[in-house]
Amino acid sequence: MISFKSHTRVPRVIVPFSVKLCIAIILMMLIAILRITAMYVNTTTTVQLSAMENSGQIISEQLAKSVFEAVSRIRRDNRNVIITMEINPMLKQNVSMNDVIYIKLFDEKKDKLWGGGSLERNIRDDDLPFYDRLLLKKGEKAPAMMRVIAHNSMSDLKPLAQLINRIVNLRDIHYDISSPVTLIGSDGMIGEVHIGFSQRRVNLMILAHLEKILQTALIIIAFSVAVSVLFSWFFTGPVTKLKNAMIMVEKGNLDQQVKVSTRDEIGLLTWNFNNMIRELKEKEKMRAAFGKAVSEEIVEVMMSGDLFLGGEEKDVTILFSDIRSFTKTSGTMTPAQVMEMLNEYFTLMEKIVQKNMGIIDKYVGDEIMAIFGATDSHQDHAENACRCAVEMIQELSSLNSRREHHGKPRLRIGVGINTGPVTAGMLGSENRMNYTVIGDTVNLASRLCDAGGAHGFTPIVIAEKTYEKVKHLLKVRSGHALRVKGKDVPIRIYELLGIINRKTAIHLKHTRILSRRKEYNNVRR
């Protein structure tokens, strides 16, 4: 089964998408509610203050006119009588109006003639804005003045209203609206009327409305949570299924199909995922089929699509192995028995080659050609090839024991190993090609495999170049000069008898590296 491995660490899901969607919907609802609330507070406050100002101006002007009519009919020394008899009832009647916290009447010297209202005593006369100019023309109408005279906190509210007020920060602002009292034909004022208004009633009305808005907002938020959960389930359900399927694919399980449940981008993504899985399964079938014909490393090259005729120079180790007296042995067997024997033998040998980082290039009759270092140039290919040969002889002994137990003939093999430069690449035609290596190194390895059986050497024969690379790890019989086909002069060969274990070899390599480093430092000194 195919396996996918990521080169980076898989990110951990901290906040699921469904939670993010719920939070986003709730935040949008909260922002909308807060925006509407702010607009309501600003609009209501502006409208109420404008109405208060208009109402105050009308009342103050009417009172000023009434006071003027009363005062204009008498002399100054009789004003107190008029104020007591006519003006006092009139002012008391206006004090009882909503939002009015005081009414004060002053003469031209700014002496208070009358005062009344719930907060009249709390407002100092010196804090009031008085007119400080004379009329420019006789009969000119002085405009009413509106000024802020106090800011008071609203701390006596109910807990819920207090909580809301901390957010909107409404304050009980006191306003003073004044109008001059004038006489017809006079160039000055004979007094002033001051009316105080409080914003408290407006604030209480706004807070009462905000309480209702808050209750409605809580209902809307609860509904939004329910809707967001439903929406998140609707949108993220298919995504979660895709995520789980992808996790299984990453683990190598390609038997994944996700039902297309929506007709949108998510549905299209799901369809593409299913189509991708089908293509991956087809590709895996091809990989499995190729893997039975060639090694997995070669399959990777072929599946990558980077196939072209030609090759490159590489330094590798070639191993050839064949069954000794194969013609004689197979002559006493049926074709089916020969095929069974070869399949059993090749299966065992292939595992050993793969274990030692080699690849099977081809099977030719009873012969195996293996390459070490072609696809991975960083490995110790000479050492791996020698270890592979030794293990092949050892495993063959176990195989022969099983064959003898079933009455089958024993097998003997010979191995030839050579190290050197080769040309590695795709060989064949544009329509049919195969990855292989060619060169004199390959030919000599094949000759050594044949010569070993012809001259009565031990099963494993290695060339001098291979021996020189790993001689510190090997146990060999002294080299012989052997004349082989294709060579004008005899070549030196060695009979491989054994190789030290990997743990000892690694320790030995480490010791040699330290020794070389010490020698290098001594030379530098």
C-alpha positions in Angstrom: 0.0 0.0 0.0 1.2 3.5 -0.8 2.5 5.6 2.0 2.7 9.4 2.2 5.1 11.1 4.5 5.2 14.8 5.2 8.5 16.7 5.5 7.1 19.1 8.0 5.3 18.7 11.3 1.5 18.2 11.0 -0.2 21.3 12.5 -2.3 20.7 15.5 -5.9 22.0 15.4 -6.3 24.4 18.3 -9.6 26.1 17.4 -11.8 24.0 15.1 -13.4 25.7 12.1 -16.9 25.2 13.5 -16.0 27.1 16.7 -14.5 29.9 14.6 -17.7 30.1 12.5 -19.8 30.2 15.6 -17.7 33.0 17.1 -17.7 34.9 13.9 -21.5 34.8 13.6 -21.9 35.8 17.3 -19.4 38.7 16.9 -21.2 40.0 13.9 -24.5 39.9 15.8 -22.9 41.7 18.8 -21.3 44.3 16.6 -24.7 44.9 14.8 -26.5 45.2 18.2 -23.9 47.5 19.6 -24.0 49.7 16.5 -27.8 49.9 16.6 -27.7 50.7 20.4 -25.1 53.5 19.9 -27.1 55.0 17.1 -30.3 54.8 19.2 -28.6 56.5 22.2 -27.1 59.3 20.1 -30.2 59.9 18.1 -32.5 59.8 21.1 -30.3 62.0 23.2 -30.0 64.6 20.4 -33.7 64.7 19.7 -34.6 64.9 23.4 -32.1 67.7 24.0 -33.3 69.6 21.0 -36.9 69.3 22.2 -35.8 70.3 25.7 -34.1 73.4 24.4 -37.0 74.4 22.2 -39.4 73.8 25.1 -37.2 75.8 27.5 -36.9 78.7 25.1 -40.7 78.8 24.6 -41.4 78.6 28.4 -38.7 81.1 29.3 -39.9 83.6 26.7 -43.5 83.2 27.7 -42.6 83.7 31.4 -40.5 86.7 30.5 -43.4 88.2 28.5 -45.9 87.5 31.3 -43.5 89.0 33.9 -43.0 92.1 31.6 -46.7 92.6 31.3 -47.2 92.4 35.1 -44.2 94.5 35.9 -44.9 97.1 33.3 -48.2 98.0 34.9 -46.7 99.1 38.2 -43.9 101.1 39.7 -40.8 99.5 41.0 -41.8 100.0 44.7 -44.9 97.8 44.1 -43.1 94.9 42.3 -43.1 92.6 45.4 -46.8 92.9 45.6 -47.2 92.0 41.9 -44.8 89.1 42.2 -46.6 87.7 45.2 -50.1 88.1 43.7 -49.6 87.5 40.0 -46.2 86.2 39.1 -45.8 83.7 42.0 -48.7 81.4 41.0 -47.7 81.5 37.4 -44.1 80.5 38.2 -45.2 77.7 40.5 -47.4 76.2 37.8 -44.4 76.0 35.4 -42.1 74.5 38.1 -44.3 71.4 38.3 -43.6 70.6 34.6 -41.5 67.6 33.6 -37.7 68.1 33.5 -37.9 71.5 35.1 -35.8 71.5 38.3 -36.0 75.2 39.1 -37.3 78.6 38.0 -35.7 81.8 39.2 -36.6 85.5 38.6 -34.0 88.2 38.9 -34.3 92.0 38.6 -32.0 94.3 36.6 -29.4 94.2 39.4 -29.4 90.4 39.4 -31.1 90.2 42.7 -33.3 87.2 43.0 -37.0 88.2 43.2 -38.4 84.6 43.2 -37.2 81.0 43.2 -38.7 77.6 43.2 -38.3 74.0 42.1 -37.0 70.6 43.4 -33.3 71.6 43.0 -33.6 75.4 43.3 -31.6 75.5 46.5 -28.9 73.3 45.1 -28.1 75.7 42.3 -26.1 78.7 43.3 -27.2 82.0 41.8 -23.6 82.9 41.1 -23.2 79.9 38.8 -26.0 81.0 36.5 -25.1 82.7 33.2 -26.5 86.3 33.3 -26.9 88.7 30.5 -24.1 91.3 30.7 -25.0 93.6 27.8 -27.5 96.4 27.2 -29.8 96.2 24.2 -28.4 98.0 21.2 -31.7 99.3 20.0 -35.0 100.0 21.6 -37.4 97.1 21.3 -34.7 94.7 20.3 -35.5 91.1 21.3 -32.7 89.5 23.2 -32.3 85.7 22.4 -32.7 83.1 25.0 -29.4 81.5 26.3 -28.9 77.8 27.0 -25.9 76.8 29.1 -24.7 73.6 30.9 -24.3 74.4 34.6 -23.7 70.9 36.2 -22.8 67.3 35.5 -24.1 64.7 37.9 -23.5 61.0 38.0 -26.5 58.6 38.1 -25.4 56.3 41.0 -28.9 55.6 42.4 -30.0 53.3 39.6 -31.0 49.6 39.8 -28.2 47.1 39.3 -29.1 46.3 35.7 -29.6 49.9 34.8 -26.3 50.7 36.5 -24.5 48.1 34.5 -25.9 49.4 31.3 -25.1 52.9 32.2 -21.4 52.0 32.8 -21.3 51.0 29.1 -23.2 54.0 27.6 -22.0 56.5 30.3 -25.1 58.6 30.5 -24.8 61.6 33.0 -27.5 63.8 34.5 -26.6 67.1 32.9 -28.3 70.3 34.1 -29.1 73.0 31.6 -30.0 76.7 32.3 -32.2 78.5 29.8 -32.6 82.2 30.4 -34.6 85.0 28.8 -34.5 88.8 29.5 -37.5 90.7 30.9 -37.7 94.0 28.9 -40.0 97.1 28.7 -41.3 98.5 25.5 -39.3 101.6 24.5 -36.6 100.8 27.0 -33.0 100.2 26.1 -32.2 97.8 28.8 -33.6 94.9 30.8 -35.7 95.0 34.0 -34.9 91.4 34.9 -34.2 87.8 33.8 -36.1 84.5 33.9 -33.9 81.4 34.5 -35.3 77.9 34.0 -33.3 74.8 34.9 -33.8 71.5 33.0 -32.4 68.0 34.0 -31.5 65.3 31.5 -32.3 62.6 34.1 -35.7 61.7 32.8 -34.4 61.4 29.3 -31.6 59.1 30.6 -34.0 57.0 32.5 -36.1 56.6 29.4 -33.0 55.6 27.3 -31.9 53.1 30.0 -35.4 51.5 30.1 -35.3 51.1 26.4 -31.8 49.7 26.5 -32.9 47.1 29.1 -35.5 45.9 26.6 -32.9 46.0 23.8 -30.6 43.9 26.0 -33.3 41.4 26.6 -34.0 41.2 22.9 -30.2 41.0 22.2 -29.8 38.0 24.5 -32.7 36.2 22.7 -31.0 37.1 19.3 -27.6 35.9 20.5 -29.1 32.6 21.8 -30.8 32.2 18.4 -27.6 33.1 16.7 -25.7 30.4 18.6 -28.2 27.8 17.6 -28.1 29.0 14.0 -24.3 29.1 14.0 -24.1 25.6 15.4 -26.5 24.4 12.7 -24.6 26.3 10.0 -21.2 25.1 11.2 -22.4 21.5 11.3 -23.8 22.0 7.8 -20.6 23.5 6.4 -17.9 21.8 8.4 -19.5 18.3 8.3 -18.3 17.5 4.8 -14.9 19.2 5.6 -14.5 17.0 8.7 -15.2 13.9 6.6 -12.7 15.0 4.1 -10.1 15.6 6.9 -10.7 12.1 8.3 -10.4 10.6 4.9 -7.2 12.5 4.2 -5.7 11.2 7.5 -6.5 7.6 6.5 -4.9 8.2 3.0 -1.8 9.7 4.7 -1.6 6.4 6.7 -1.6 4.5 3.4 -5.3 3.4 3.3 -6.6 4.3 -0.2 -10.0 2.7 0.4 -11.6 6.1 1.0 -14.6 7.6 -0.7 -16.6 10.6 0.7 -20.2 11.1 -0.3 -20.8 14.4 -2.3 -23.6 15.9 -0.2 -23.6 19.5 -1.4 -23.7 21.3 -4.7 -21.1 24.0 -4.0 -17.4 24.4 -3.7 -17.2 21.9 -0.9 -19.1 19.4 -3.0 -16.6 20.1 -5.9 -13.7 19.6 -3.5 -15.2 16.3 -2.3 -15.6 15.1 -5.9 -12.0 16.1 -6.7 -10.8 14.2 -3.6 -12.6 11.1 -4.6 -11.2 11.4 -8.2 -7.7 11.8 -6.7 -8.1 8.7 -4.6 -9.2 6.7 -7.7 -6.1 7.9 -9.6 -3.8 7.1 -6.7 -5.3 3.6 -6.5 -4.6 3.2 -10.2 -1.1 4.5 -9.7 -0.6 2.1 -6.8 -1.7 -0.8 -8.9 0.8 0.2 -11.6 3.5 0.6 -8.9 2.7 -2.9 -7.6 2.8 -4.3 -11.1 6.1 -2.6 -11.8 7.5 -3.7 -8.5 7.1 -7.3 -9.4 9.1 -6.7 -12.6 11.7 -4.3 -11.4 13.0 -3.1 -8.0 11.2 -0.4 -6.0 14.0 2.1 -6.6 13.6 1.7 -10.3 9.9 2.0 -10.0 10.3 5.4 -8.4 12.4 6.6 -11.3 9.9 5.3 -13.8 6.8 6.7 -12.0 8.4 10.1 -11.7 8.1 10.4 -15.5 11.8 11.5 -15.8 12.5 8.8 -18.4 14.9 9.4 -21.2 17.4 7.4 -23.2 21.0 7.8 -22.0 22.9 7.6 -18.8 25.5 9.0 -16.4 28.8 7.8 -15.0 28.6 6.2 -11.5 30.9 4.2 -9.3 29.0 1.1 -8.2 29.5 -2.5 -7.2 28.1 -5.3 -9.4 27.1 -8.7 -8.1 26.4 -11.7 -10.4 25.1 -15.0 -9.0 24.1 -18.2 -10.7 23.2 -21.8 -9.8 26.1 -24.2 -10.4 25.3 -27.1 -12.7 21.8 -25.7 -13.3 21.4 -27.5 -16.7 22.2 -30.9 -15.1 19.9 -30.2 -12.1 17.0 -29.0 -14.2 17.3 -31.8 -16.6 15.8 -34.3 -14.1 12.9 -32.0 -13.3 9.7 -31.0 -15.1 9.3 -27.4 -16.3 6.8 -26.7 -13.5 9.3 -28.0 -10.9 12.1 -25.9 -12.5 9.9 -22.8 -12.3 9.0 -23.6 -8.7 12.6 -24.0 -7.7 13.7 -20.8 -9.4 10.9 -18.8 -7.9 11.7 -20.1 -4.4 15.4 -19.4 -4.9 14.9 -15.9 -6.4 12.4 -14.9 -3.7 14.9 -15.7 -1.0 17.8 -14.0 -2.7 15.9 -10.9 -3.5 15.1 -10.3 0.1 18.8 -10.5 0.9 19.8 -8.1 -1.8 17.1 -5.6 -0.7 18.3 -6.0 2.9 21.8 -4.9 1.9 20.5 -1.8 -0.1 21.0 -3.4 -3.5 18.6 -3.6 -6.4 17.9 -6.5 -8.7 18.7 -5.4 -12.3 17.5 -8.6 -14.0 17.1 -12.3 -13.9 18.7 -14.2 -16.8 17.8 -17.9 -16.6 19.2 -19.0 -13.2 21.4 -15.9 -13.0 20.9 -12.8 -10.8 22.4 -9.4 -11.6 22.4 -7.0 -8.6 23.6 -3.4 -8.4 24.8 -1.6 -5.2 25.2 2.2 -5.2 23.4 3.1 -8.4 20.4 4.9 -6.9 22.1 5.8 -3.6 25.7 6.9 -4.1 26.3 7.6 -0.4 26.2 4.0 0.7 29.2 1.7 1.2 28.3 -0.3 -1.9 31.4 -2.5 -1.9 30.8 -3.6 1.7 27.1 -4.1 1.2 27.7 -6.3 -1.9 30.2 -8.5 0.1 27.8 -8.8 3.0 25.0 -9.7 0.6 27.1 -12.5 -1.0 28.0 -14.0 2.4 24.3 -13.9 3.5 23.3 -15.5 0.2 25.6 -18.5 0.9 24.3 -18.7 4.5 20.6 -18.6 3.6 21.2 -21.1 0.7 22.4 -23.6 3.4 19.1 -23.2 5.2 17.1 -23.5 2.0 19.0 -26.7 1.1 18.1 -28.2 4.4 14.4 -27.6 3.7 14.7 -28.9 0.2 16.4 -32.1 1.4 13.7 -32.6 3.9 11.2 -32.6 1.1 13.4 -34.9 -1.1 14.5 -32.1 -3.5 18.0 -31.7 -4.8 20.5 -29.3 -3.2 21.5 -26.1 -4.9 25.0 -24.6 -5.2 25.7 -21.1 -6.3 28.6 -19.0 -7.3 29.0 -15.2 -6.8 31.2 -12.7 -8.7 31.7 -9.2 -7.4 33.4 -6.2 -9.0 33.6 -2.5 -8.2 34.2 0.3 -10.7 32.7 2.9 -13.0 29.7 2.1 -15.1 27.2 4.0 -17.2 23.8 3.9 -15.5 20.5 4.9 -17.1 17.6 4.0 -19.4 18.5 1.5 -22.1 16.2 0.5 -25.0 14.0 2.4 -27.4 11.7 5.4 -27.1 8.7 3.2 -26.5 10.3 0.5 -24.5 13.2 1.0 -22.1 14.7 -0.4 -19.0 17.0 1.0 -16.3 20.4 -0.8 -16.2 24.1 -0.4 -16.0 26.7 -1.2 -18.7 30.5 -1.1 -18.9 33.6 -3.2 -18.4 32.9 -3.4 -14.6 29.7 -5.3 -15.3 31.4 -7.6 -17.8 34.2 -8.5 -15.4 31.8 -9.2 -12.5 29.9 -11.7 -14.8 33.2 -13.3 -15.8 34.3 -13.7 -12.2 31.0 -15.5 -11.5 31.6 -17.9 -14.3 35.3 -18.4 -13.5 34.7 -19.2 -9.9 32.9 -22.5 -10.8 35.3 -23.3 -13.7 38.5 -23.1 -11.5 37.2 -24.6 -8.3 37.3 -21.5 -6.2 35.1 -20.9 -3.2 31.6 -19.7 -4.0 32.4 -16.0 -3.7 35.0 -14.4 -5.9 35.7 -10.7 -5.7 37.9 -8.4 -7.9 40.9 -6.5 -6.6 39.1 -3.1 -6.7 36.4 -4.4 -4.4 39.0 -6.0 -2.1 40.9 -2.7 -1.8 37.8 -0.8 -0.7 36.8 -3.2 2.2 39.9 -5.3 2.8 39.9 -4.2 6.5 36.5 -5.9 6.9 37.1 -9.1 5.0 38.5 -12.5 5.5 39.9 -13.8 2.2 42.1 -16.4 0.7 45.2 -15.0 -0.9 44.7 -13.5 -4.3 45.3 -15.3 -7.6 46.1 -14.1 -11.0 43.3 -15.2 -13.3 43.0 -14.8 -17.0 39.4 -14.0 -18.0 37.7 -13.5 -21.4 38.0 -10.0 -22.7 41.2 -9.1 -20.7 44.7 -9.2 -22.2 46.5 -9.6 -18.9 45.5 -11.7 -15.9 43.6 -10.0 -13.1 44.0 -10.5 -9.4 41.0 -12.0 -7.6 40.3 -12.9 -4.0 38.1 -15.7 -2.6 35.8 -14.2 0.0 35.6 -16.4 3.2 33.8 -14.1 5.6 33.1 -10.5 6.8 33.0 -9.0 10.2 29.6 -8.0 11.7 28.2 -4.6 11.1 28.6 -3.4 14.7 32.3 -4.2 14.7 32.7 -2.6 11.3 31.1 0.6 12.4 33.4 0.8 15.4 36.4 0.1 13.2 35.3 2.8 10.8 35.0 5.3 13.6 38.4 4.4 15.0 39.9 4.9 11.5 38.3 8.3 11.1 39.7 9.5 14.5 43.1 8.1 13.6 43.1 9.9 10.2 42.0 13.1 11.9 44.8 12.8 14.4 47.4 12.3 11.6 46.0 15.3 9.8 46.3 17.5 12.9 49.9 16.3 13.5 50.8 17.2 9.9 49.3 20.7 10.3 51.4 21.2 13.5 
